[in-house]
Amino acid sequence: MAPVRKLNFRRRAHLRTYSRGAALTAAGLALALTAFPAQAHEGTGLAGGFASGFVHPLKGLDHMLAMVSVGIWGAFLGRPLIYLLPMVFPGAMAFGAGVAMAGVQLPPVELGIALSVVLLGAAILLAARLPVAVACAIVGLFALFHGYSHGAELPSAADPVGYSAGFVLSTGLLHVAGIGLGVFKAWPAGVTALRAAGGVIAAFGIWFLYGAMVA
């Protein structure tokens, strides 16, 4: 009877892990996709700026894939990076947006964004384990390009502070969704599925990179 009880306990533990992951993913995506209507990008003032910023990362597949990838990769890496990467990315992204709003020019931003999707997807595919400082530096560098893109597309009538707060919150929710998906690494089949998803993300990134180079 003891082996049967142990097996049932493991099944219940796996079910709880799966439920937590599914709940995190669903909550992150649901909040990110439904908190504001798509037409909010024309809003004005603080509230309108917040809504505009919130939906901006959701209007670009390249942004969404990179931000979800940060969460998945952080889940693969475990502590402390599961917490640090989703903190570094929004912070560096806000700085990048400020650079754009100040009128400072950066190298081709779309190339940087596309490259971020390629390399973050590849990191998941390879289950790459890097030192904490290196992983944070890579994510922070990529976040600068994403933030610059957000800042450069600030609507003329929107409040910059509200706009920045909106896209930072939206990004955080996409990170949470990625962390939720990362829970599936608890099972061998889940690891395989996540790594395969990383390959698909990297393939999208190559497509984005090609589009940015020929544009």
DAVEN-V355643 format. One record per residue. RES is the residue in one small letter. PSI is psi in degrees with one decimal (* if undefined). BURIAL is I if it has 24 or more other C-alpha atoms within 12 Angstrom, else O. D_FIRST is the distance of its C-alpha to the first C-alpha in whole Angstrom. Layout:
# DAVEN-V355643
res=RES psi=PSI burial=BURIAL d_first=D_FIRST
res=RES psi=PSI burial=BURIAL d_first=D_FIRST
This chain:
# DAVEN-V355643
res=m psi=-31.7 burial=O d_first=0
res=a psi=-45.8 burial=O d_first=4
res=p psi=-36.3 burial=O d_first=6
res=v psi=-42.9 burial=O d_first=5
res=r psi=-41.4 burial=O d_first=6
res=k psi=-40.3 burial=O d_first=9
res=l psi=-42.9 burial=O d_first=10
res=n psi=-38.0 burial=O d_first=11
res=f psi=-42.7 burial=O d_first=12
res=r psi=-40.2 burial=O d_first=14
res=r psi=-42.1 burial=O d_first=15
res=r psi=-39.8 burial=O d_first=17
res=a psi=-42.3 burial=O d_first=18
res=h psi=-38.5 burial=O d_first=20
res=l psi=-40.2 burial=O d_first=21
res=r psi=-41.9 burial=O d_first=23
res=t psi=-45.1 burial=O d_first=24
res=y psi=-42.5 burial=I d_first=26
res=s psi=-41.5 burial=O d_first=27
res=r psi=-44.2 burial=O d_first=29
res=g psi=-44.9 burial=I d_first=30
res=a psi=-40.0 burial=I d_first=31
res=a psi=-43.6 burial=O d_first=33
res=l psi=-45.2 burial=I d_first=35
res=t psi=-48.0 burial=I d_first=36
res=a psi=-42.2 burial=I d_first=37
res=a psi=-45.6 burial=I d_first=39
res=g psi=-48.1 burial=I d_first=41
res=l psi=-41.1 burial=I d_first=42
res=a psi=-45.4 burial=O d_first=43
res=l psi=-41.4 burial=I d_first=45
res=a psi=-36.0 burial=I d_first=46
res=l psi=-20.2 burial=I d_first=47
res=t psi=-3.8 burial=O d_first=48
res=a psi=-33.0 burial=I d_first=50
res=f psi=144.7 burial=I d_first=53
res=p psi=153.8 burial=O d_first=55
res=a psi=-28.7 burial=O d_first=56
res=q psi=0.5 burial=O d_first=60
res=a psi=-8.0 burial=I d_first=59
res=h psi=-10.2 burial=I d_first=61
res=e psi=9.4 burial=I d_first=64
res=g psi=158.9 burial=I d_first=64
res=t psi=165.8 burial=O d_first=66
res=g psi=-169.0 burial=O d_first=66
res=l psi=-50.4 burial=O d_first=63
res=a psi=-44.0 burial=I d_first=61
res=g psi=-38.0 burial=I d_first=62
res=g psi=-40.8 burial=I d_first=61
res=f psi=-46.7 burial=I d_first=58
res=a psi=-41.1 burial=I d_first=57
res=s psi=-45.2 burial=I d_first=59
res=g psi=-36.6 burial=I d_first=57
res=f psi=-42.3 burial=I d_first=54
res=v psi=-15.2 burial=I d_first=54
res=h psi=-46.3 burial=I d_first=56
res=p psi=-21.8 burial=I d_first=53
res=l psi=-10.4 burial=I d_first=51
res=k psi=-4.3 burial=O d_first=54
res=g psi=121.0 burial=O d_first=54
res=l psi=-33.2 burial=O d_first=51
res=d psi=-42.8 burial=I d_first=52
res=h psi=-47.7 burial=I d_first=51
res=m psi=-45.2 burial=I d_first=48
res=l psi=-41.7 burial=I d_first=46
res=a psi=-42.5 burial=I d_first=47
res=m psi=-39.4 burial=I d_first=46
res=v psi=-37.1 burial=I d_first=43
res=s psi=-37.3 burial=I d_first=43
res=v psi=-42.9 burial=I d_first=43
res=g psi=-43.8 burial=I d_first=40
res=i psi=-46.5 burial=I d_first=38
res=w psi=-40.7 burial=I d_first=39
res=g psi=-39.4 burial=I d_first=39
res=a psi=-38.3 burial=I d_first=35
res=f psi=-42.4 burial=I d_first=35
res=l psi=-26.0 burial=I d_first=37
res=g psi=-166.7 burial=I d_first=35
res=r psi=143.1 burial=O d_first=36
res=p psi=-2.5 burial=O d_first=39
res=l psi=-23.3 burial=I d_first=40
res=i psi=-25.5 burial=I d_first=38
res=y psi=-38.3 burial=I d_first=40
res=l psi=-44.7 burial=I d_first=43
res=l psi=-44.5 burial=I d_first=44
res=p psi=-7.0 burial=I d_first=44
res=m psi=-40.0 burial=I d_first=46
res=v psi=-44.3 burial=I d_first=49
res=f psi=-53.6 burial=I d_first=49
res=p psi=-35.8 burial=I d_first=51
res=g psi=-47.4 burial=I d_first=53
res=a psi=-33.2 burial=I d_first=54
res=m psi=-42.3 burial=I d_first=55
res=a psi=-38.2 burial=I d_first=57
res=f psi=-43.3 burial=I d_first=59
res=g psi=-38.5 burial=I d_first=60
res=a psi=-40.0 burial=I d_first=60
res=g psi=-37.7 burial=I d_first=63
res=v psi=-43.9 burial=O d_first=64
res=a psi=-43.5 burial=I d_first=65
res=m psi=-26.2 burial=I d_first=67
res=a psi=-5.1 burial=O d_first=69
res=g psi=11.5 burial=O d_first=70
res=v psi=137.3 burial=O d_first=69
res=q psi=138.4 burial=O d_first=69
res=l psi=164.6 burial=O d_first=66
res=p psi=169.6 burial=O d_first=65
res=p psi=109.4 burial=O d_first=64
res=v psi=-40.9 burial=I d_first=61
res=e psi=-33.9 burial=I d_first=60
res=l psi=-42.4 burial=I d_first=59
res=g psi=-40.8 burial=I d_first=57
res=i psi=-46.3 burial=I d_first=55
res=a psi=-41.7 burial=I d_first=55
res=l psi=-33.6 burial=I d_first=54
res=s psi=-38.8 burial=I d_first=51
res=v psi=-41.5 burial=I d_first=49
res=v psi=-51.8 burial=I d_first=50
res=l psi=-34.7 burial=I d_first=48
res=l psi=-40.7 burial=I d_first=46
res=g psi=-41.7 burial=I d_first=44
res=a psi=-36.2 burial=I d_first=45
res=a psi=-38.2 burial=I d_first=43
res=i psi=-45.0 burial=I d_first=40
res=l psi=-42.8 burial=I d_first=40
res=l psi=-2.1 burial=O d_first=40
res=a psi=46.0 burial=I d_first=38
res=a psi=128.8 burial=I d_first=41
res=r psi=109.2 burial=O d_first=40
res=l psi=158.3 burial=O d_first=43
res=p psi=152.1 burial=O d_first=45
res=v psi=-48.7 burial=O d_first=45
res=a psi=-39.2 burial=O d_first=48
res=v psi=-46.1 burial=O d_first=49
res=a psi=-42.7 burial=I d_first=46
res=c psi=-39.1 burial=I d_first=48
res=a psi=-41.8 burial=O d_first=51
res=i psi=-48.9 burial=I d_first=51
res=v psi=-41.0 burial=I d_first=49
res=g psi=-40.0 burial=I d_first=52
res=l psi=-45.8 burial=I d_first=55
res=f psi=-37.7 burial=I d_first=53
res=a psi=-32.1 burial=I d_first=53
res=l psi=-42.7 burial=I d_first=57
res=f psi=-42.8 burial=I d_first=58
res=h psi=-43.2 burial=I d_first=55
res=g psi=-39.9 burial=I d_first=57
res=y psi=-41.5 burial=I d_first=60
res=s psi=-43.1 burial=I d_first=60
res=h psi=-47.3 burial=I d_first=59
res=g psi=-36.5 burial=I d_first=62
res=a psi=-21.7 burial=I d_first=64
res=e psi=23.1 burial=I d_first=64
res=l psi=122.1 burial=I d_first=64
res=p psi=142.1 burial=I d_first=66
res=s psi=-31.3 burial=O d_first=69
res=a psi=-1.1 burial=O d_first=69
res=a psi=150.5 burial=I d_first=66
res=d psi=125.5 burial=I d_first=65
res=p psi=-38.0 burial=I d_first=64
res=v psi=-47.9 burial=I d_first=62
res=g psi=-40.4 burial=I d_first=60
res=y psi=-45.7 burial=I d_first=60
res=s psi=-42.5 burial=I d_first=58
res=a psi=-36.4 burial=I d_first=55
res=g psi=-48.0 burial=I d_first=55
res=f psi=-25.1 burial=I d_first=54
res=v psi=-43.2 burial=I d_first=52
res=l psi=-45.7 burial=I d_first=50
res=s psi=-42.6 burial=I d_first=49
res=t psi=-43.2 burial=I d_first=48
res=g psi=-39.8 burial=I d_first=46
res=l psi=-36.2 burial=I d_first=44
res=l psi=-35.5 burial=I d_first=44
res=h psi=-43.6 burial=I d_first=42
res=v psi=-41.5 burial=I d_first=40
res=a psi=-41.5 burial=I d_first=39
res=g psi=-41.1 burial=I d_first=39
res=i psi=-39.3 burial=I d_first=36
res=g psi=-42.9 burial=I d_first=34
res=l psi=-34.1 burial=I d_first=34
res=g psi=-17.7 burial=I d_first=33
res=v psi=-26.2 burial=I d_first=30
res=f psi=-8.3 burial=I d_first=29
res=k psi=-7.6 burial=I d_first=29
res=a psi=-17.0 burial=I d_first=25
res=w psi=144.4 burial=O d_first=25
res=p psi=-43.2 burial=O d_first=26
res=a psi=-34.4 burial=O d_first=28
res=g psi=-39.3 burial=O d_first=29
res=v psi=-44.5 burial=I d_first=31
res=t psi=-44.2 burial=O d_first=32
res=a psi=-42.2 burial=O d_first=33
res=l psi=-40.7 burial=I d_first=35
res=r psi=-37.1 burial=I d_first=37
res=a psi=-40.2 burial=O d_first=38
res=a psi=-37.3 burial=I d_first=39
res=g psi=-38.4 burial=I d_first=41
res=g psi=-40.4 burial=I d_first=43
res=v psi=-42.7 burial=I d_first=44
res=i psi=-43.8 burial=I d_first=45
res=a psi=-37.7 burial=I d_first=47
res=a psi=-41.8 burial=I d_first=49
res=f psi=-41.0 burial=I d_first=50
res=g psi=-39.3 burial=I d_first=51
res=i psi=-39.1 burial=I d_first=53
res=w psi=-45.7 burial=O d_first=54
res=f psi=-40.7 burial=I d_first=55
res=l psi=-41.9 burial=I d_first=57
res=y psi=-44.9 burial=O d_first=59
res=g psi=-38.5 burial=O d_first=60
res=a psi=-32.2 burial=O d_first=61
res=m psi=-31.1 burial=O d_first=63
res=v psi=-7.9 burial=O d_first=65
res=a psi=* burial=O d_first=66
